[in-house]
C-alpha cells in the first residue's frame, strides 16, 4: 500500500480520518521513534484501522528559534520514504504556524486530533509534550483519550546495547563529532543527505574524479571532512564512493556542500536528486599547498573508502 501524505487537519474526507496514529516530530525516525510507531501499529492492527503518523512541518524549532543553525536530520521526502517502508499508511503533516503554536493542550487534542483527524488511538513517546507552553504530557494525553474515546499508549525510553540514547539530539551530536557509525546505530540506518546535483567548478572531472555536488540546505552539518559513502541514484542503484563535506579551502570556495566521487561511475546526474549516506569519517578537511598534493591525498582517501564500502574492488 502506498503512503498517503495529508497536508493539514481541517475538513478531511472520511477516508483520511480515523487512524491509529503516532504523534511526534520524528526527525530522523530513529529507533526510539520506531518504538512509538510500533505501538501505533499494534493498535491499528487491533482496531482494523489505518496506521498514521502525525508530525509538524516546519519543525516547531523553525518557528520558535528561526536564527538557530540548520538542524534537520532528513527532508520530508526522506521521512515519507522511511515511514512508508515501515508500513505507515498516512503521514499527516500539520502546519506549525502561530495558530498551531497558540493552541492549549486541550485545544490541540480536541480541535486537531479529535475533530480534525478523528483519531482512534494515539501513541507517543515517554517525553511527549504538546500545546502552548508544552503543558500537555503523557498523563494528560491518557486523560484526554479517556474523555474523548480514543486509546493511548506511551512508549518507554529505550537505549542501544552500547548505551546509545535513542534521540535526535544524540544523532546530531554524533554527526557533529564525526561519528556517523554512532548516528547509524541510533537511526537504524546510515544518516543520508539528499539533494539536487548541481554543476560545480568541474575541477574534479579535469583531475580524473568527477564529483556530484549537493548543497546542504536545511540539514544539520556533520563534522567537515572526508567520508566513505554510498549514494542511492534515482533508479534505486547504490554506488560506493568518497565525499568531501566542507568548503574546499584549497580551491577557495565558501559555501558548505557535499562533493561525492562515485566509484566506477560516469553518468550525467546534473539536475537529478540523489541521496548520499555517510558511512565512515576518514579525515578532517585540509587545505593543500598545491593541486598535486590534493590529488595524492584524494587517491589515499579512495583506497581507504573502497576498503570500507567497496571491498574487493
N, C-alpha and C positions, 0 to 999 in steps of 0.2 A: 504494500500500500504506500502511495506517495504522501510525503509530508505536506500538509496544508499550512500555509502561513496566513494568519489573520492579523491585519493591522487594526488595532483599536479594540473597543469593547462595547460600543454603542450600536443598537439596532441590528444585532447579528441575526442571520437566518437560523431557523431551528436546528439545522444540521451542523451548525458551528457552535452550538451550546451544549451543555450537559455532560462535559467531560470530567474525568478524574484527572486533576492537574498537580503538577509540581510547581511550586512558587519560589522564585528567587531570581538573582541576577544571572547566575550560571555562566559567568565569563570564564571561559576555558573548558567548561563541562568536565571538571576534574573528577577524581574518584569519589570525593565527598559529595559532589553534585550528583554523581551517578547513583549513590545510595538513596538520595531523596527521590530521584526519578524512579528507582526500583520500587520504592514504597507506593508511589502513584500508580505504577504498572500493576502491582498486586491488587490495588483497589479497582482499577479499570477492568481487570480480568474478572474479579468477583462480581462487579456491578454490570458487566457486559456493556460498557460504555467506552468511548474513545479515550486514548491516553493523550493528555495535553501537557504542555509546558507553558507557564506564564512568566514572562520576563519583561524587561523595560528597554526601550530604545528611544533616545540615547540612554546610556547608563546614567543613573542618578548623580554620580560624581561629576558628570559634564555640566549639570545644572548648578550644583552647589559649589563646585570648585573649578570654574571654567579655565583658570590660568594654570592649573596643575599640569605637569608634563604628561604626555601620552602614556596610557597605562593598559590599554585593551590587550587581551590575550588572543582574541580571534575576532573576525568580522562576523556580521550577521549571516553571511553566506556560509562560512565555515561552521558556525553554530548550527544552522539548519541541517547541514550535511551530516554532522556528527549525531545530532538528535534523531534524524531520520534513520540512520544506521542502527540506532538503539531501539527502534520500533515505535517512536513517538509519532502520533497521528496528526496532532495540531500544535503549531507553535503560535502562541498569542504574543504579539509584540505590542505592549502598552506604551503609548507615547508619554514619556516622562517630561511633563511640562509644568508650568506653575499651577495649573488646575490640579493635576495629579498630586503635586507636592503639597497642596493645601488640604487635601482630604485627611480627616481624622482617621484613626484605625477603623472605627465603626463605619464611617462613610466609605472607606475603601472596600471593606468587605461587602457592605450592603449594596452600594451602587455599582461597583465594578465586578466583584466576584459572584454575587448572587443575582442582581438584576441584569447585569451585562452579560456575564459568561454562563450563568446558570450552573455553577459547578456542582458536581455530585460528591466530590471528595477533594480535599486539599492536603498535599504532602509538603512539608517544609523542613528546613534544617533546624538543629537544636538552637541555633543562634539567630533565628529569623526575627526581624523587626520590620514593622510596616506602619504607615500612617504618619501624619505630621508629627515631628518631634520623635519619630521612631518609638511611639508609645505602644504599638502592637507587639505582642510576644507570643511564644508557643502556647502558653496557658490561655491567653486572650483568644487565639485562633480556635482553640478547643471549645471555649465558651461560645464563640460565635457559631461554630459548627453545630453545637447542641441547640442553639436558639433558632437557627435557620434551616436545620435539617440536612446538613452535609457532613460527611465523615472527615476526620482529621487524623493524620499520622505524622509524627515528628521523628526524623532520623537522628539517631545518636551520633556523637562525634566518633570518627574513626581515624586511624593513622596507619601508615605503612609498616612493613616488617622492620624497616631500618629506622623507624621513628619519625619519618617524614610526615609533617602535618598536612592534611589534605585541605588546602585553602588557596585561593587565587593569589593572596599576598605571598604565600610561600613559593608559588611558582614564579612570581615576578622577582622575588629576592634571588632565587636560584639563577634565573636568567641574567640578572644584572651582575651577579658574581661570576658568571661564566661557567655555570654548571648545568648544561642542557640535559644531561642524563638524570639529574635530580628532578628537574622540571618534568621530564618524561615519566618518571615513576609516579609523580603526583597526578599528572594528567591522565595517565594510562595510555599515552601515545606521545610521540615527539611534538614539541612546540613547532609551529609552522607559520611562515609569513606568506601571505597570498597577495598578489597584485598584478597589475598590467606590466608587461615587459616594455620598457622604454628604450629609445635609442640613446646610447651614450657617446663617449668620445671615440669609440672604435679602436682604442689603443690595444685592448686585449686581442682583438681579431688580428691586428697587424703583427702582434708578437706571437701568435700561434695558440692563444687560448681565449676564444670568443666568450664573452660573458652575457648572461641575461640579467638586465638591470631592473630592479624593482624598488620603488620608493617605499619607505617605512610607514608613512602616513600616521595612522592613529594607534599603532602598536606600541606596547612597552618596548623600550630599546634595550636589548640584551647587551652584555659586555661587548665592546667593539673589538673586532679581531677576525681571525680566520677560523672557519668551521668546516668540518666534514658534513656533507649534506646529501639528502635525497630530494628530488624535485618531481612532483606529480604534474604531468602535462595535461592539456585539455582533453586528450583522448584517453586518459587514465594510465598511460605508461608512467613508470617511475624510473628516473635516471639518476645514478650516483654522481656526485660532484664535489667541488670545493668552492667555498664562497668567502668573500671579504665583506664583512659588515662594518661600515665605517665611512670615513670622509676622504679616504685615499690621499693622505698628505703628500705622497711622492709626486702626484700629478696636480696637487693644489686645489682639489675640489672641496667645497664647503659642506654641502648638504649630506646628511646621512642616508645611505642606501645600501641595499644588498646586491652584490655583484657576484653571480654564480656561474662558474665554469662547469658545464655539463660534460662529463667524460664521454668520449667517443660519440659525439653528437654534433651534427652540423645542419640543423634545420632552422628555418626562419620562424622565430617566435614573436616578432615585434607586433604589439597590439593585442597579444593573447594573454589570458590570465593563467598564471602558474602558481603552484603552492610549494614552497621550499621548506623542508624540515631541517632544523638544526640538530644534528646528531651528536657531534662532539666538538668541543672547543680545542683548537690546535695551538694557537698563539695569539698574543695581542697584536693589534695593528701597529705597523712600523713605518717610519719614514726612511727611505733609502737614498743614498748619495748618488745613485745612478740607476737608469732603467735596467742595465745589465745585472746589477746586484738584485734588483727586484725580481727579474725573471729567474735568476738562480734560486731565490727563496721560494717562488711560486712552484718551481719544479719539486722542491723538497716538500712543500705543502701537498702537492699532488700525490707524491709517494705515500705520505702519512695518511691522507684521506682515503686513498684507494685501499690501504690495508684495513681500514675500518668499514667502509661502505661498499667496496667492490673487491673483496679478497679474491685472489687468483687471477686478476687482470693486470 
